[in-house]
Amino acid sequence: MTATLPVSLDLSADVALLTASLLDIESVSGNERKLADAVEAAVRSFPHLEVVRDGDSIIARTSLGRAERVILAGHLDTVPLPGVSGSRGTVPSTWEGDVLYGRGATDMKGGVAVQLALAATLTEPTRDITYVFYDHEEVEASLSGLGRLVDKFPDWLAADFAVLLEPTDGTVEGGCNGTARFNVTTTGRAAHSARAWMGENAIHAAADILARLRDHEPLTVDVDGLAYRESLNAVMIKGGTAGNVIPDRTVIEVNYRFAPDKSPEDAEAYVRAVLAGYDIERTDAAAGARPGLHHPAAADFVAAVGAEPKPKYGWTDVARFSELGIPAVNFGPGDPLLAHSDNEHVSAGEIRECLRALKTWLS
């Protein structure tokens, strides 16, 4: 059987057109192979880059002996394609004037196109650069390509500073909030609903939990000069067995988005204090990341971008770099509110401006 050649990417093309080429290669999580093949073939064609691949993740780097090394990172996968017929945020991409529509337009193939354009053109950057393209970001953390690279290639991921090209509307977003999930359980005694006084209703018992969450005032926490707004919410509730049975068990899933001054253990203690008296189980947690904007490379980067940094309220992979002791920020083209939407799009100007800012910083 003849091997299929990878799709050819023209890294010398306008970066917005390069983004469209990336969008046209469907890469829903678990199906990144075709795009990874194209990215690998593209970066291996440049003699100034060293390249390693693991699964559907690729690392390319310069080795010029510069005083500092920075990482530019982006994931290759997208969430599933829209299920609604006629949605524009799908594959292949489409243009409407200067606006590019397609799955991954904001999250985050515009950022990946910027990485590739820089990899092709910056043969003599002022800082050594490591470009990381990884798979399985949009699924559970245990499958993360970046996590796998951290385990297998720690030397390749050593750096002084990192930029994750997630969409930020062209603004530097420092660090990120942490996230934790909890199951809060109430129990009662089952009975026939016609003789409700014989039982204890676990759903009714959950009313106090919901009232506490409704009345909870979220904190805003200053961390290294950025104000991180927290949130604590019920996100799912399960209870009851039949329409004629008093329920004997109810589980409320609670999500806590906490500022990066807290550890997951701190977050758990906080939730237990707010919901004291109830059976609470932590089911998942990921630490946040401090912004690290005081690092010289970060300060130079913020100056090059020329916009006031903001906090990142959601969790991103900057937290993985933070765990490695690498200060990291989010910076990329596109409106993050459009990520995963059936109307996902990005303007050509936003992608070009992102490329310009990074090239200025690294040249």
N, C-alpha and C positions, 0 to 999 in steps of 0.2 A: 504494500500500500504506500502511495506517495504521501510524504509528510506535507501538511498544509503550511504554506508560508505565512508568517505573521502579517497583519495589516501594516502597510507602510505609513508612518506618520511623518509629515513634513514639518520639522521643527523650525525651519526658516520662515514658515508662513506667518502671517499676522496672527497674534496670539488668540484673537477672537475666532478666527477661522480654525485654528488648531483646537480650540475648545469644542467647536461644532464637530470636528472629526472624532474627538473623544466621546462625545455624546452619542454619536452614531454607532459606537461599539457597545452593545448592551452588556452591563456588568453588574447585574443584581447580585447581592451577596451569595457566594457559592458558585458564581458563574463568571469569575474575574479572569479566567485563563486567557481568553482571546485578547483582552486589553493588556494584561500583564506581558504577554508575548510581544505585543506591539511596543510597549514601553521599553522592555528589555532590549529589543532589537535597535530601537532608536538611540538609547544611551550608550550601547556598546559600540556604536559607530564613531564615537568621539574618543580619540587617543588620550585626551587630557583627563579622562575619567576612569577610575577603577570601579568595577561592577561585581556585585555578588547577588545571587538570587536564591530564595528559599520559598518553595511552594509558589504562590502567586504574589509574592512580595519581592521588591527589588531595592537594593541600595546602590547608589552611585556616588562617588566622592572625588574631590580633588585632593592631591597630596603635594602641596607646594611649600610646606614648611612655614606657613604663616603663624603669627603669634596667637591667633584665635581661630577656633573652628565653630561654625554655626550649622545647625540642622534646619533644613526646609522639608517639612513632612506633609503628606496628604494621602488620603485613602482612595483606592480605586473603585470600591464597590458603591452601589446605590441601594436604596430601598426598592421594593418591588414596583413594577410599572403600574400606572393608574388602572383601576378596574372599570372606570367610566369611559364609555365609547366617546371618541371625539376630543378627549383631553389633550391639551397641547404639551403638557409636561411629560412626554413619553419618548419613545425611540422609533424612528430617527428624529433628529432635531429639525426645527423649522425656524425661519427668520420672520420677524415682523418689523420692518424698518431696521433699526439698530439694535433690536432686542432679540435675543436668542432663547428659544424655548426648548425644553427637553429634560428628561429625567437625569438629574445630576448637574443641571446648569448652575445651581448655586451650591449644592452639597454633593461633591465639591470639585467637579471637573474643570471649572474655571480656574480654581487654585492649582490643580494638577497641571493644566496647560501652562500656567505661569512658571511652575517648577521646571517643566521641560524646556521652555524657552530660555530660561536662565542657564540650565545645564548645557544647552547648545552654544550659547553666546559668551558666557563668562569663562573664558579660558585662563584669565589672569585676575581673579577676584582679589580684593584686599584682605579677605579672610578665607581660609579654607572652608569649603562647603560640602556638606553631606546631604544628598537628596534621598529621601525615604518615600517609597511608594508601596503602600501595604493594602492587604485584603482584609475582609471580614471586620469592618468597623461598625457596620450598621446592625450587628447581631450581638448575641451574648458575649460578654468580655472574655470568656474562656476560649473563644475561637479567634480572638484578635491576632491579625498578622503582625501588628506592632509588638504585642506582647511576646509573640514567638521570636521575633528578631532580637528583642531585648535579651531573651534567654540564650539564643544561639550565637549572636554576634555582638557581644557587649563592647568589644574593642571598636567596632564600626560605628557604634552609637555613642562613643565618648565625644563630648562637645562642651563648649562654654555657654551656649545659648541656643534656643530652638524657637522656630516660628512654625506654627501649625496653620496651614492655609485654609482653615474653615471660613465660611462666609461671615463677615463682620461689617458689611457696608463700607469697607475701606477704612475702618477705624481700628486702632489697636485695642484689643480686649485682653486685659491682663489676668492670668490665672484662671480659675473657675471655681464655682461652688462644688461642694461634695454632694452626694446623694445617698440616701438610705431608705430602705423599705421595711415596714414592720407589719406583722399580723397582730391585731388586737382582738381578743376573743372574749365573748360573753357566753355564759352557759345558763341553762334553765332546766325545766323538767317538762318533758313531752306529755301532752294530753290531747284528748279529742276536743276540737274547737267548740263543740256544743256543751262541753263541761270544762270551760277554760279555767274555772277556779281550782281545778284539780292540778293544773300545771303552773309553770313559771315561764314567761315569754322572754326568750333570749333576744329577740329583735327589739322589744320594748326596752330591755335593759341597755341596749346600745345607744339609746337616745342621749344619755349623758355624755358619752364619748363624742358624738357628733356635735353636741352643744359646746363642749370644750374646744373642739377644733374650729367651729364656726366663730367663737368669740376670741380665739387666740390672736394676739397681735404679733405679727412677724417682726423679727429683729432686723435692723440694718447695722452691719458691723463694718467698721473701718479696718482695712487690712492693707498696710503699706501705702496708705493714701487713697485707696479705692474703696467705695462704699458698696458692699455686697448685701443685697436684700435677700433675706431668707424666706422660705415658705414651708408651711406644714399643713397638709391636706389629706382628707380621705379621698382615695382614688378608686376604690372598689369595695363592694359589700356583698357578702354571701350569707344566706341564712334561709332556713325553712326546708321542709321536705314535701309537704302536700298542702292543698288548700283547706283541708279539714283537720290539720294537726298544729297544735301550739308548738312553735319551734324551740328546741332545746339547745341550739348552738348558733351563734352568729360570729362571723369573722369580718372585720373591717381592715382593709389594706390601707396603710398610711404611708405617704411619701414625704420625707423631710429633705429639703434642699438647704444645706447648711454652709455657712461662710468658711473659707479656707483657713481660718484660725482654729478650727475644731478638727479633731480626729473622728473617725467613725465611732470610737468608744465615747467621746464627748457627746456626739450626736445622740447616741443611744441613751446616755444618761439624761439628756435634755428631754427626749420624748417620754422617758419613763417618769420624769418629774411632772410633765404636763398631764400625763394620763395615769397618774398614780392611782393604785388600787385595782388596776386591770391586768389581765394576763397578756403579756407583750412578748413577741418573738421577733427578733431581727432576722430578716430573710435575705437581705442583700445590702451591700454598702460599698461605696468607692470614695476614697478621700478626694478632697479638692486640691487645688494648687495655689500657692501664694503667687502674686504677680511677678515678683522679682524685677521690678522696673528700676531698681537702684543699681543693678549690674551695669557696668560701663557699656557693654554691647547693647543692652536693652535701651539705655539712655540715648545712644547714638541712633538706634533704630527709630525710636519715638521721634527724635528730632528730624530724621529723614522723611518720615511719614507726614509730619507737620500737623497732627490732629491730637486733641486731648484724649489720653487713654481712658477707657471705660472698663468696668468689671464685666466678667463673663458670668452670667447667672446660671447657665446650663453647664453640665459636665462635658468635658472634651478630653482628648488624649494629651493635652498639656499636663494633666495630672500624672501620666506615666513618666513624662520627662522630669517632672518635679520629684518623683520618687527616686529618680536616678541622680538627683542633685543638680539638674540642669534647669536654670530659669527658662521659662517659656511663655510665649504670648500667642494669642489667636489673631490672625490678620489675613483677610482674603476678600475676594470680590463677591458681591451679591448680598441680598437681603436675607438674613437668617430666618426671618419669618416665613419666607417662601420655601424653605427646605422641606422636602417630602410632600409638597402640595401637588395637586393635579395641574397647577398653573405655574410650575417652576420655571423661572426665567432669570436672565441676567443681561445687562446691557454690555455691548462691546466696549464702551468707554470705561466701565468699571474694571473690566479685565485688563485693559491697557494701562489704566492708572495704577493698578496693583503691581503690574510688571515694572512700570517706571519707578515706583517708590523703592521696590526691592533692588532694582539695578543700580539706582543712585546710592543706596546704602552699601552695596557690595562692590562698587567700582572705585 
